[in-house]
Amino acid sequence: MQINIDILEKLLPNVITIITQLIATFILFYFMKKLAWKPVREILRKRSEFEHNKLVEAQRLKAESETLNQQARQEVQKAGIEAKQLIEMGKSEAERIKDEMMNEAKKRSETLLADAKKEIIFEQETARNELQSEIVEVAMLAASKLIDQKLDENEDRKAIERFIKEVSVK
């Protein structure tokens, strides 16, 4: 039976060892609590405050960003409306200027046309007067030649034809 006792001793731990281990563990926990617990808690508290402050700051910045974003959208809409108004004003001004220029050009062209018509009529009358003067001159010359060479009707006709050829060559 000796074999059974040795197995029993190995299976059950020694009470002194257990008590020693428990005392060492309590001492370790005591020193940990005294030396490390308060500084670790303080570090954790400061870290918690830091993170909380960061969250509050992030929320404040988010709200501020949303406000600025909304203001920017309003400014863009306002600028778009103003741009449309300026474009419309520009179009109406361009239309007005175009109409003025068209009216001025029309008046100018009518004036030029009237002046040109007057000039044409004047030139026609001048040409007519010059032509009449030349016809009179030609008739006078023809008459004087006919008087100088009064022969017979056939000779008169030939003389007039020769005279017309001379005058048209000149």
C-alpha positions in Angstrom: 0.0 0.0 0.0 2.8 2.2 0.0 2.3 3.0 -3.6 -1.1 4.5 -3.0 0.2 6.9 -0.4 2.9 8.4 -2.6 0.4 9.1 -5.3 -1.9 10.7 -2.8 0.9 13.0 -1.5 1.7 14.1 -5.1 -1.9 14.7 -5.9 -2.6 16.9 -2.9 -0.6 20.1 -2.5 1.4 21.0 0.6 -0.6 23.3 2.9 2.5 25.3 3.8 3.2 26.0 0.1 -0.4 27.1 -0.5 -0.3 29.4 2.5 3.1 30.8 1.4 1.8 31.4 -2.1 -1.3 33.1 -0.8 0.7 35.4 1.5 3.1 36.3 -1.4 0.1 37.0 -3.7 -1.5 39.3 -1.0 1.7 41.1 -0.4 2.2 41.5 -4.2 -1.4 42.9 -4.5 -0.9 45.2 -1.5 2.3 46.7 -3.0 0.7 46.9 -6.4 -2.3 48.8 -4.9 -0.1 51.1 -2.9 2.6 51.8 -5.5 0.9 51.3 -8.9 -2.9 51.5 -8.6 -3.1 55.2 -7.8 -0.7 56.3 -10.5 -2.3 54.0 -13.1 -5.8 55.3 -12.1 -4.5 58.9 -12.4 -3.1 58.1 -15.9 -6.3 56.5 -16.9 -8.3 59.4 -15.5 -6.2 61.9 -17.4 -6.4 59.9 -20.6 -10.2 59.7 -20.2 -10.4 63.5 -19.7 -8.1 64.0 -22.7 -10.3 61.7 -24.9 -13.5 63.4 -23.6 -12.1 66.8 -24.4 -11.1 65.6 -27.9 -14.6 64.3 -28.5 -16.2 67.6 -27.3 -13.8 69.6 -29.5 -14.6 67.3 -32.5 -18.3 67.8 -31.9 -17.8 71.6 -31.7 -15.7 71.6 -34.8 -18.3 69.4 -36.6 -21.1 71.8 -35.7 -18.9 74.8 -36.7 -18.1 73.1 -40.0 -21.7 72.4 -40.7 -22.6 76.0 -40.0 -19.8 77.2 -42.3 -20.8 74.7 -45.0 -24.4 75.9 -44.8 -23.2 79.6 -45.1 -21.0 78.6 -48.0 -24.0 77.0 -49.8 -26.1 80.1 -49.2 -23.3 82.3 -50.6 -23.0 80.1 -53.6 -26.7 80.3 -54.2 -26.6 84.0 -53.8 -23.7 84.3 -56.2 -25.5 82.2 -58.7 -28.6 84.4 -58.5 -26.4 87.6 -58.8 -24.6 86.0 -61.8 -27.9 85.3 -63.5 -29.1 88.8 -62.9 -25.8 90.2 -64.3 -26.1 88.0 -67.4 -29.7 89.1 -67.9 -28.6 92.8 -67.5 -25.8 92.2 -70.0 -28.1 90.6 -72.5 -30.6 93.5 -72.2 -27.9 96.1 -72.5 -26.4 94.3 -75.5 -29.8 94.2 -77.1 -30.3 97.9 -76.5 -26.9 98.7 -77.9 -27.6 96.5 -80.9 -30.9 98.3 -81.5 -29.3 101.7 -81.2 -26.5 100.7 -83.7 -29.0 99.2 -86.1 -31.1 102.4 -86.0 -28.1 104.6 -86.4 -26.8 102.4 -89.3 -30.3 102.6 -90.9 -30.4 106.4 -90.6 -26.9 106.6 -92.0 -27.7 104.3 -94.9 -30.9 106.3 -95.7 -28.9 109.5 -95.6 -26.2 108.1 -97.8 -28.8 106.7 -100.2 -30.6 110.0 -100.4 -27.3 111.8 -101.0 -26.4 109.3 -103.7 -29.8 109.8 -105.4 -29.3 113.6 -105.3 -25.8 113.1 -106.7 -27.1 110.8 -109.5 -29.8 113.3 -110.4 -27.3 116.1 -110.4 -24.9 114.1 -112.6 -27.7 113.2 -114.9 -28.8 116.8 -115.3 -25.2 117.9 -115.8 -24.6 115.2 -118.4 -27.9 116.2 -120.1 -26.9 119.8 -120.2 -23.5 119.0 -121.5 -25.0 116.7 -124.1 -27.4 119.4 -125.2 -24.6 121.9 -125.4 -22.6 119.5 -127.5 -25.6 118.7 -129.7 -26.1 122.4 -130.3 -22.4 122.8 -131.0 -22.5 119.9 -133.5 -25.6 121.2 -135.1 -24.0 124.6 -135.4 -20.9 123.2 -137.0 -22.9 121.0 -139.3 -25.0 123.9 -140.3 -22.0 126.1 -141.0 -20.3 123.4 -143.1 -23.5 122.8 -145.0 -23.8 126.5 -145.7 -20.2 126.6 -146.8 -20.7 123.6 -149.1 -24.2 124.0 -150.4 -24.4 121.7 -153.3 -27.3 119.3 -153.6 -29.2 117.0 -151.3 -27.0 114.0 -151.9 -23.9 116.0 -151.3 -25.4 117.5 -148.2 -26.2 114.1 -146.8 -22.6 112.8 -147.5 -21.2 116.0 -145.9 -23.3 115.4 -142.8 -22.2 111.8 -142.6 -18.5 112.8 -143.0 -18.9 115.4 -140.3 -20.5 112.9 -137.9 -17.6 110.5 -138.5 -15.1 113.2 -137.8 -16.9 114.2 -134.6 -17.2 110.6 -133.4 -13.5 110.0 -134.1 -12.5 112.9 -131.9 
